[in-house]
Each structure stands twice: as C-alpha cells, then as structure tokens.
Amino acid sequence: MDFDIIQGEAIKRDGTMHVHVEKDNGKAVSVQILGNTVIAFKTEIEY
C-alpha cells in the first residue's frame, strides 16, 4: 500500500511524505516514510 501525506500548511511548515506499507496476511510488517518533513514527535507502537 502506498499513499502521500501533505502536512504543516496551517503553521507554515509545509511537508510532504510518501508512505509505503508492506503487509503479510493483512498485517503491517514494514513501514517506510520518505519525504521532506519536520518531526513533531516520535513513538513506537507495540501490539
């Protein structure tokens, strides 16, 4: 699955991300995020 995200226009910190998700049996096994962005926060998700 691939999609693009446009963010930050309201605060004049424009950024564009391209997200690529690889799935196996319907579950995400790899996520890649590429682009020109500003990091606002960082987290890890465990399930």
Beta strands, then each sheet from edge to edge (+ up, - down):
strand 1: 2-7
strand 2: 15-24
strand 3: 27-36
sheet 1: 1+ 2- 3+
end
